[in-house]
Amino acid sequence: MALRTRTEATLTHLLATNANTRYVRESPVFTDFRTALDANDRSIIQAFRDTVPLTGYDSYEPFVNQMLDPTLREKDVKDINANSTPSTAIPNSPRPKTSTSMPTPSHPKAERIASSTRSPITASVDVINDDETRVAQFPLTSMSAGVIRMEHGMTVDKDPWLITGIAPRATSPIAISFIANYRSFLLMHLLFALADPDLENISYPLWNRVYRHDALHGGRVGYTRRQHRHRRAAKLGRNRSRPELPRGRPSLCTKTRVFTVCQPRFPARPQRATHIRAVGKATDQPGWLKMLWPRLNVVIGIASGVFAGVIPKMQHYLGPDVHMTSLGFTASEAYVGTAYSHTDLNLFKATNDDIIEYLDISAGRNLHPIWPLQYAYTLLTCHEVKIGHRYEIVVTTRDGLWRYRLGDVVEIADFDPIDDSPILRYVERRGAFLRLTSGMISEEQLKTAIFSAQDVLGTITEFTVIVDERKMPPSLAYLVEIDGELAPSASQAPARIEADLADANENVTSMLDKGKLGPLAVYVLQPGTFREFRYIKVKATVTGTGIGQIKVPVVLWDHEMQAWMLGRVHKVLSRASAC
């Protein structure tokens, strides 16, 4: 009962706060809701539940596009989708036809998880009143940068001062966050982190890049430590390359400016350099990272979904004395859950800052991109869901989203014994089925199958799946990158994967038996292919999406990118050749 009361109080507050925004006043999505409010014949919660349908990005797009104008009128931007002027606009991962953004107001008591410095802002937007006076300014930037800016009051006008400093608990100067070139950004963060022998915590989002050979075997990293004092790093070598910097904001982001800021913070430290040389690339030894940083005790990152495949490798690098913990269940649109368990990194406690509703995905309710209103009636609240059942997440947020479909499917694992909040287990991303002529294969099945073959194939860093139609019948092909060398038994991998898919999905067995699906293949890609994929996607966006926001899809339908990846195949493994 306490959970229900708390949830309804939160919902009442969100509805009352955002019911008079321009999005609600002007969008046709809310015609029935506005009529119900005018009639005043029911509570605002009941009006919400009776009349507000599930929404997707299309209904927000006309309003969000107004935010991308470099100069905005105050009347055009105020209360656009939440009752305040936005503090930042956050580009999401690119969609098939366009990049998307969400304006996000600042919330003084927002409960968020963020690591250290991230990508630079792409542009700043000025808000002008009728007197031609600037009344507000906000950045167009990545989610992580936007959240950090809001949490710490890092407004755009403070950038000339901020770029000269270093944040508490961070090993790298803030100036490095203004480096646009991803490789340079990584290497500079890594350089300062390696120089600090007292590093205790590593926080970065994407674990599947943790052992790329271009930077500590990988990872976009944010290094933090608990001490609230500024330590200087060691000079690890004589050659210092000046990093490439973003094309925008020339007054701040010149190579000379960043180099001038960073150089004094990087004096010689021969003792540290000697230690690093002594450790070397001992990647075959458990606890290699602990050898580099003896005080290292916690590593934080995303550990669910496709990222779960590298956890064993991470545990090997860290050794038994370093704890791994999840960053939480995060999305550009909402923060869904906090990390719940140190032993199971795919468990999350549902948050209560925003409203989470649960759509039962049974009865085939999983394909339509925009739900008719009647499906909204099937939404369940947090106290109505059942353990073991699977649901799609739908959020109503302080930032102005109304019954917005995230597209993520979770399973209810349990309820927290303290406050009865649902404990969520991430399952898959909805709407990313691999659709074939005689059926569909889910993302979860595709991921499970490839990871089941790691013992015969080798450690997989990243992968995507395509339908290879270059010959008939078409066949499934996994495009993978492998850490190190292929296993001697790699030729067995296609048969293992195909058998796992057939066991999980009867459509696969049927299509194989009827000759509608050719033998499965595994295409081993050249190292760095997925990194280059992200570079290409970043360059193609118009809103400056940070490379950390670019995710490799489980199913790749872009024919141009398919052809590009197939041109980078290093070795082909197929069931047909194995036979």
C-alpha positions in Angstrom: 0.0 0.0 0.0 2.9 2.4 0.8 4.3 1.8 -2.7 1.0 2.5 -4.3 0.5 5.7 -2.3 4.0 6.9 -3.1 3.6 6.2 -6.8 0.3 8.0 -7.1 1.7 11.0 -5.2 4.5 11.2 -7.7 2.2 10.8 -10.7 -0.1 13.5 -9.3 2.8 15.9 -9.0 4.2 15.1 -12.5 0.8 15.5 -14.1 0.0 18.7 -12.3 3.4 20.1 -13.2 3.4 19.2 -16.9 -0.3 19.3 -17.8 0.0 22.9 -19.1 3.1 22.5 -21.2 3.0 23.4 -24.9 3.3 19.7 -25.9 0.1 18.9 -23.9 -1.7 22.0 -25.1 -0.9 21.6 -28.8 -0.3 17.9 -29.6 -3.3 16.0 -31.0 -2.2 13.1 -28.8 -3.8 14.9 -25.8 -7.1 15.9 -27.3 -9.1 13.5 -25.1 -7.0 14.3 -22.1 -7.6 18.0 -22.5 -11.3 17.4 -22.9 -11.4 15.3 -19.7 -9.6 18.0 -17.7 -12.0 20.7 -19.0 -15.0 18.5 -18.0 -13.5 18.2 -14.5 -15.5 15.0 -13.9 -12.6 12.8 -12.7 -9.3 13.1 -11.0 -6.2 14.0 -13.0 -4.8 10.5 -12.5 -8.0 8.9 -13.8 -8.0 11.3 -16.7 -4.4 10.3 -17.5 -5.2 6.6 -17.3 -8.4 6.8 -19.3 -7.2 9.1 -22.2 -3.5 9.2 -22.6 -2.2 6.7 -25.2 1.3 5.3 -25.4 3.6 7.7 -27.2 6.7 7.4 -29.4 9.2 10.0 -30.6 7.1 11.1 -33.6 4.7 13.0 -31.4 7.5 15.0 -29.7 9.6 15.6 -32.9 7.9 18.8 -34.1 8.5 20.4 -30.7 12.0 19.1 -30.2 13.1 20.3 -33.7 12.4 23.9 -32.5 15.2 23.4 -30.0 17.9 23.0 -32.7 17.6 26.6 -33.9 20.8 28.3 -32.6 18.8 31.3 -31.5 15.4 30.7 -29.9 12.7 33.1 -28.7 11.8 32.7 -25.1 8.1 32.3 -25.9 8.9 29.4 -28.3 11.0 27.4 -25.9 9.6 28.1 -22.4 7.4 25.2 -21.1 7.8 23.4 -24.3 7.6 19.9 -22.7 8.3 20.5 -19.0 7.5 23.6 -16.9 10.9 25.3 -17.2 13.4 26.4 -19.8 15.6 23.4 -20.8 19.1 23.1 -19.3 20.4 20.9 -22.1 19.3 19.2 -25.3 20.5 15.6 -25.5 20.9 13.8 -28.9 19.9 10.1 -28.7 21.4 7.4 -30.8 20.7 7.9 -34.5 17.5 6.5 -35.8 17.0 5.2 -39.3 16.3 8.6 -40.9 17.4 11.2 -38.4 19.1 11.9 -35.1 16.8 12.6 -32.2 17.1 15.0 -29.3 15.3 15.5 -26.0 15.2 18.9 -24.2 16.0 18.3 -20.5 15.3 20.8 -17.7 17.3 20.9 -14.6 15.9 19.2 -11.4 17.6 20.3 -8.1 17.0 16.9 -6.5 17.4 14.6 -9.5 18.8 11.2 -8.6 21.3 10.3 -11.3 24.4 8.3 -11.7 27.2 9.9 -13.7 30.9 9.2 -14.2 33.6 11.8 -15.0 34.1 14.0 -18.0 32.6 13.1 -21.3 32.3 14.4 -24.9 32.3 18.1 -25.8 29.2 20.1 -26.4 28.3 20.3 -30.1 26.8 23.8 -30.0 25.1 26.1 -27.6 21.6 27.5 -28.0 20.8 31.1 -27.0 17.3 31.9 -25.7 16.3 35.5 -26.6 13.4 37.6 -25.2 11.5 40.3 -27.0 14.0 42.9 -26.0 16.7 40.9 -27.8 18.4 40.1 -24.5 19.7 36.6 -23.9 17.8 35.1 -21.0 19.1 31.6 -21.1 21.7 29.4 -22.8 21.9 25.7 -23.0 24.2 23.2 -24.7 23.4 20.5 -27.3 25.4 17.6 -26.0 25.5 13.9 -25.1 23.4 12.5 -22.2 26.4 11.9 -19.9 27.8 15.4 -20.5 24.3 17.0 -20.0 23.7 15.1 -16.8 27.0 16.1 -15.3 26.5 19.7 -16.3 23.1 19.8 -14.7 24.3 18.1 -11.5 27.2 20.4 -11.0 25.8 23.7 -12.4 28.3 23.7 -15.3 26.5 26.2 -17.5 27.9 27.1 -20.9 29.0 30.6 -19.8 31.4 29.0 -17.3 33.3 27.0 -19.9 36.2 29.4 -20.3 36.8 28.9 -16.5 36.0 25.2 -16.4 38.4 24.3 -19.1 41.3 25.4 -17.0 40.4 23.1 -14.0 40.2 19.6 -12.9 37.1 18.2 -11.2 37.3 16.7 -7.7 38.0 13.0 -7.8 39.0 13.1 -11.5 42.4 12.2 -12.8 42.0 14.1 -16.1 41.7 17.9 -16.7 38.3 19.0 -17.8 39.9 20.3 -21.0 40.2 16.8 -22.3 36.4 16.6 -22.4 36.5 19.1 -25.2 38.5 16.8 -27.5 36.2 15.6 -30.3 38.4 13.0 -31.8 37.5 9.8 -30.0 40.8 8.1 -30.1 42.6 11.2 -28.9 39.9 11.6 -26.2 40.5 8.1 -25.0 44.3 8.2 -25.1 44.5 11.5 -23.2 42.1 10.2 -20.4 44.2 7.0 -20.3 47.5 8.9 -20.2 46.5 10.9 -17.1 44.9 7.8 -15.5 48.1 5.7 -16.0 50.1 8.5 -14.5 48.1 8.4 -11.2 49.2 5.6 -8.9 46.5 6.4 -6.4 43.6 5.7 -8.8 40.8 3.8 -6.9 37.7 3.8 -9.1 37.1 3.4 -12.8 33.8 4.5 -14.2 32.9 4.2 -17.9 29.8 3.0 -19.7 30.7 0.4 -22.3 32.6 -2.6 -21.0 32.6 -4.3 -24.4 35.4 -1.9 -25.3 37.5 -2.5 -22.2 40.3 -4.5 -23.9 40.7 -2.8 -27.3 44.3 -2.6 -28.1 44.4 1.1 -29.0 43.8 2.3 -25.4 44.5 0.0 -22.5 42.8 -2.6 -24.7 39.9 -0.2 -24.8 37.0 1.5 -23.3 35.7 5.1 -23.2 36.8 5.8 -19.7 36.1 8.2 -16.9 38.6 7.7 -14.1 37.7 8.9 -10.6 39.2 8.6 -7.1 37.8 9.3 -3.7 40.5 11.7 -2.5 39.2 15.3 -2.9 42.6 16.7 -3.7 44.4 17.4 -7.0 47.3 15.1 -7.7 49.6 15.7 -10.6 50.3 12.9 -13.0 53.7 11.6 -14.2 55.4 12.1 -17.5 55.4 8.7 -19.0 57.4 9.5 -22.2 59.0 12.3 -24.1 56.6 12.4 -27.1 53.4 14.4 -26.5 51.0 14.5 -29.4 48.5 17.4 -29.5 45.0 16.0 -29.8 42.5 16.8 -32.5 39.7 19.0 -31.2 36.1 19.8 -32.2 35.3 22.0 -35.1 32.9 24.2 -33.0 33.6 26.7 -30.2 37.0 27.9 -31.5 37.6 30.3 -28.6 37.8 27.3 -26.2 38.6 24.2 -28.4 41.9 25.1 -30.0 44.8 22.6 -29.8 47.0 25.2 -28.3 44.4 26.0 -25.6 43.9 22.4 -24.5 47.6 21.7 -24.7 48.4 24.7 -22.6 46.0 23.6 -19.9 47.1 20.0 -19.8 50.9 20.4 -20.1 51.5 21.9 -16.6 49.4 19.0 -15.1 51.7 16.4 -16.6 55.2 16.7 -15.1 57.9 14.0 -15.1 57.3 11.1 -12.7 60.0 8.5 -13.4 59.1 6.3 -10.5 55.6 5.8 -11.9 56.9 5.2 -15.4 59.3 2.5 -14.0 56.4 0.7 -12.3 54.3 0.7 -15.5 57.1 -0.7 -17.6 57.7 -3.4 -15.0 54.1 -4.5 -15.1 53.9 -4.3 -18.9 51.1 -5.9 -20.9 50.6 -8.8 -18.5 47.1 -9.4 -19.8 47.4 -13.2 -19.4 47.7 -12.8 -15.6 44.6 -12.4 -13.4 44.5 -8.9 -11.9 46.5 -7.1 -14.5 44.7 -3.8 -13.8 45.2 -4.3 -10.1 49.0 -4.5 -10.8 48.9 -1.2 -12.7 46.8 0.5 -10.0 47.4 -1.2 -6.6 44.6 0.9 -4.9 42.0 0.1 -7.5 38.9 -1.4 -5.8 35.8 -0.6 -7.9 34.9 -0.6 -11.6 31.5 0.7 -12.7 29.9 0.2 -16.1 26.9 -1.1 -18.1 26.8 -4.8 -17.6 23.5 -6.0 -19.1 22.4 -6.9 -22.6 25.1 -7.2 -25.2 27.7 -5.9 -22.7 27.3 -8.9 -20.4 29.5 -11.0 -22.7 32.7 -9.4 -21.6 32.2 -9.7 -17.9 34.4 -12.8 -17.6 37.2 -11.0 -19.4 36.8 -8.0 -17.1 36.9 -10.2 -14.0 40.1 -11.8 -15.4 41.8 -8.4 -15.8 40.6 -7.1 -12.5 41.3 -10.1 -10.3 39.4 -11.2 -7.2 40.0 -8.0 -5.1 38.3 -5.5 -7.4 34.5 -5.2 -7.3 32.5 -4.8 -10.4 29.2 -2.9 -10.2 26.6 -1.8 -12.7 26.1 1.8 -13.7 22.4 1.1 -13.5 19.5 0.8 -16.0 20.0 4.1 -17.9 18.5 5.5 -21.1 18.7 9.0 -22.7 15.0 9.4 -21.8 14.9 8.2 -18.3 16.8 6.6 -15.4 14.9 3.3 -14.9 16.7 1.4 -12.2 19.6 1.5 -9.8 22.1 -1.3 -9.5 20.8 -3.9 -7.0 23.3 -6.7 -6.6 27.1 -7.1 -6.7 26.8 -10.7 -7.6 24.2 -10.4 -10.4 25.0 -7.3 -12.4 21.8 -7.6 -14.5 19.4 -6.8 -11.5 18.0 -3.3 -11.0 15.7 -1.7 -8.5 13.0 0.4 -10.2 13.4 4.1 -9.4 10.6 6.3 -8.2 11.6 9.7 -9.4 9.6 9.2 -12.5 6.6 6.9 -13.2 7.3 3.5 -14.7 4.4 1.5 -16.1 4.6 -2.0 -17.5 3.1 -3.4 -20.7 2.6 -7.1 -20.7 4.2 -8.4 -23.9 2.1 -11.5 -24.2 -0.5 -12.1 -26.8 1.7 -10.8 -29.6 1.6 -7.2 -28.4 5.1 -6.5 -29.5 5.2 -5.3 -33.1 3.2 -2.1 -33.6 5.4 0.9 -33.3 2.7 3.2 -31.9 0.1 1.6 -29.7 -3.6 2.4 -30.1 -5.2 3.8 -27.0 -6.9 0.5 -26.0 -3.5 -1.0 -25.3 -2.8 1.7 -22.7 -5.5 0.2 -20.7 -3.4 -3.0 -20.3 -0.6 -1.1 -18.6 0.2 -2.2 -15.1 1.6 -0.2 -12.2 4.6 -1.2 -10.1 2.4 -3.0 -7.5 0.5 -5.0 -10.1 3.3 -6.7 -11.9 4.1 -10.4 -11.2 7.4 -12.2 -10.6 8.6 -14.1 -13.7 6.5 -12.1 -16.1 8.0 -9.9 -18.9 7.0 -6.4 -19.6 7.9 -3.5 -21.9 9.0 -0.4 -20.0 6.8 2.8 -20.4 7.8 6.0 -18.7 6.1 9.3 -17.7 8.8 11.7 -16.6 9.5 15.0 -15.0 11.2 16.0 -18.2 7.9 15.9 -20.0 7.6 12.4 -21.5 4.1 10.9 -21.4 3.7 7.2 -21.5 6.7 7.0 -23.6 7.8 3.6 -24.9 11.5 2.9 -24.2 11.4 -0.3 -26.2 13.2 -2.2 -23.4 11.8 -5.5 -22.1 12.4 -6.6 -18.5 11.5 -9.6 -16.3 10.3 -9.1 -12.8 12.9 -10.9 -10.7 11.6 -10.0 -7.2 10.4 -7.2 -5.0 12.6 -5.2 -2.7 11.9 -6.3 0.9 12.2 -2.8 2.3 9.8 -0.8 0.0 8.3 -3.4 -2.3 9.8 -1.8 -5.5 10.1 -4.2 -8.4 13.5 -5.7 -9.1 14.1 -5.8 -12.8 16.1 -8.1 -15.0 17.0 -6.7 -18.4 15.9 -9.0 -21.2 16.1 -7.3 -24.6 15.4 -4.3 -26.8 12.0 -4.5 -28.3 11.3 -4.0 -32.0 14.7 -5.3 -33.1 13.6 -8.7 -34.2 15.3 -10.4 -37.1 12.3 -10.9 -39.4 12.4 -13.6 -42.0 9.8 -14.9 -44.4 8.6 -17.6 -42.1 9.0 -16.1 -38.7 11.1 -14.0 -36.3 14.1 -14.4 -34.1 14.4 -12.2 -31.1 17.4 -10.2 -30.0 17.7 -12.2 -26.9 17.9 -15.5 -28.8 20.5 -14.0 -31.2 22.6 -12.8 -28.3 22.3 -16.1 -26.3 23.3 -18.1 -29.3 26.5 -16.3 -30.1 27.7 -16.1 -26.5 27.0 -19.8 -26.1 29.8 -20.4 -28.7 32.5 -18.3 -27.1 34.2 -21.4 -25.7 34.8 -22.8 -29.2 35.1 -19.5 -31.0 37.1 -17.2 -28.8 36.2 -14.1 -26.7 33.8 -11.9 -28.5 34.2 -8.1 -28.0 31.3 -7.0 -30.2 29.0 -8.4 -32.9 26.0 -7.8 -35.1 23.8 -10.0 -37.2 22.8 -9.6 -40.9 20.7 -11.6 -43.3 23.2 -12.4 -46.1 21.2 -12.3 -49.3 24.1 -12.5 -51.7 23.1 -16.0 -52.6 19.9 -18.0 -52.3 18.6 -19.1 -50.0 19.6 -16.3 -47.6 21.5 -17.1 -44.5 22.1 -15.7 -41.1 25.6 -14.3 -40.6 27.2 -13.1 -37.4 29.8 -10.3 -37.9 32.1 -10.5 -34.9 35.3 -9.1 -33.5 37.4 -11.4 -31.4 39.8 -10.5 -28.6 43.1 -12.0 -29.7 43.3 -15.2 -31.7 40.5 -17.5 -32.8 40.2 -20.6 -30.7 41.5 -23.8 -32.3 37.9 -25.1 -32.4 36.5 -22.0 -34.1 35.2 -24.0 -37.0 32.6 -25.6 -34.7 31.1 -22.2 -33.8 28.5 -22.0 -36.7 27.0 -25.4 -35.9 26.9 -24.6 -32.2 25.2 -21.2 -32.8 22.7 -22.7 -35.3 21.8 -25.5 -32.9 21.2 -23.1 -30.1 19.0 -20.9 -32.3 17.0 -24.0 -33.4 16.5 -25.1 -29.8 15.2 -21.7 -28.8 13.1 -20.9 -31.9 11.1 -23.5 -33.9 11.0 -21.1 -36.8 14.7 -21.6 -37.4 14.3 -25.4 -37.5 11.4 -25.1 -39.9 13.2 -22.7 -42.3 16.3 -24.9 -42.3 14.3 -28.1 -43.0 12.4 -26.4 -45.8 15.5 -24.9 -47.4 14.3 -21.4 -46.8 17.4 -20.6 -44.8 21.0 -21.3 -45.8 23.8 -22.5 -43.5 24.7 -20.1 -40.8 28.1 -18.3 -41.1 30.4 -16.4 -38.8 32.4 -13.6 -40.4 35.4 -12.6 -38.2 36.1 -8.9 -38.8 39.4 -7.1 -38.8 40.2 -5.5 -35.4 38.8 -2.0 -35.0 35.9 -2.5 -37.4 33.2 -1.6 -34.9 35.2 1.4 -33.7 35.3 2.6 -37.3 31.6 1.9 -37.5 31.0 4.4 -34.7 33.2 7.0 -36.3 31.1 6.8 -39.5 27.9 7.0 -37.6 29.1 10.1 -35.6 30.1 11.9 -38.8 26.7 11.2 -40.3 24.7 12.8 -37.5 23.7 16.4 -37.6 23.1 17.0 -33.9 26.6 16.0 -32.7 25.8 12.7 -31.1 28.7 11.6 -28.9 30.4 8.4 -29.9 29.5 6.9 -26.5 25.9 7.2 -27.6 26.4 5.1 -30.8 25.5 1.5 -30.1 26.1 -1.4 -32.5 22.7 -2.9 -33.3 22.2 -6.6 -32.7 20.5 -6.7 -36.1 22.1 -4.5 -38.8 19.7 -3.7 -41.7 21.6 -0.8 -43.2 22.7 -2.3 -46.6 25.5 0.3 -47.1 27.0 -0.5 -43.7 26.5 -4.2 -44.3 28.6 -4.0 -47.5 31.2 -1.9 -45.7 31.6 -4.5 -42.9 31.6 -7.4 -45.3 34.6 -5.7 -47.0 36.5 -6.0 -43.7 36.0 -9.7 -43.1 39.2 -11.4 -42.0 38.0 -15.0 -41.9 34.8 -16.8 -42.8 33.5 -19.7 -40.7 30.4 -21.6 -42.0 28.5 -24.7 -41.1 28.7 -25.8 -44.8 32.5 -25.6 -44.9 32.8 -27.3 -41.5 30.8 -30.2 -42.8 
